[in-house]
Amino acid sequence: MRALLKRFRSDRSGDSRDSGLSMAELLVASMMTVIVMVMVGQMFLQTTTLTTQVSQARTANGNAMNISNEITSVVRVATNLAKLNSAIPDPAVVAGGASSLTIYSLSNTSPTNPAPVKITFTLDTTGKVTETRCTGNVSGNYYTFGSCVSTTTRTLGDSVLQPSVPQVSGAPDQLFSYLDLGGHPLVIGSSGSLDAGQRAVVGSIIVTVRTRAATATTSPIIVSNTVVLRNIGLDTGS
């Protein structure tokens, strides 16, 4: 490079002894140009990749937070369902699986006249989480959900990963895991849902949302919350 600079200075000064560039000097200059271009190209690709990963992580994090917040806000006000001519109410958990949950809840109800609704959360095979709300029938002071007066469905988010071991409650990658009052995991059987005895003793539910874009190569974003069911009479408050 020093030789090339010296040649350039000589050419500008009008020195005819070293006019022009030799083939070797031209080859060296070309190689240096290629090296610089490769370095610039690599920096551009790395910057583009990093920007994409940051954008995907930000989107996945926001998606996971939204889904988790919506589910936990419903589970937090879960309630047993009183039955006519029975001292034993129906459990708050109507059906509990690794990727789905149906629960009675006092979500979005009147504080002066609380009315339970039956809400189902479902993670489908495409990674989309939906919420379906069923408004029950009023019979005196009781509510029944044999059929729905009205039904609404909305999508909470997508890009949620499926659990790898759906039959083991408490696995870290399940959307829903269940604990009894003592904090012990309730194991989901071959039916894919908790049985009646297990549903009656659910003391808390772990909601774990794992999101990642389909094209992302980074680790998934994980948001997990353990929600104690305060309204079902099992929690002593200790």
Protein Blocks (a to p, Z undefined) as FASTA:
>chain_A
ZZmmmmmmmmmnopaklgcjdfklmmmmmmmmmmmmmmmmmmmmmmmmmmmmmmmmmmmm
mmmmmmmmmmmmmmmmgccdddehiabdcdfblbdcfkbccdddfehiafklccdddddd
dddfkopacddddddddehjaccfkbcfbdcdddfbghiacdfblmbghiakbfbdcddf
kopacdddfkopacfklmmmofbdcdddddddfkbcbdcdddddddddfknopagoZZ
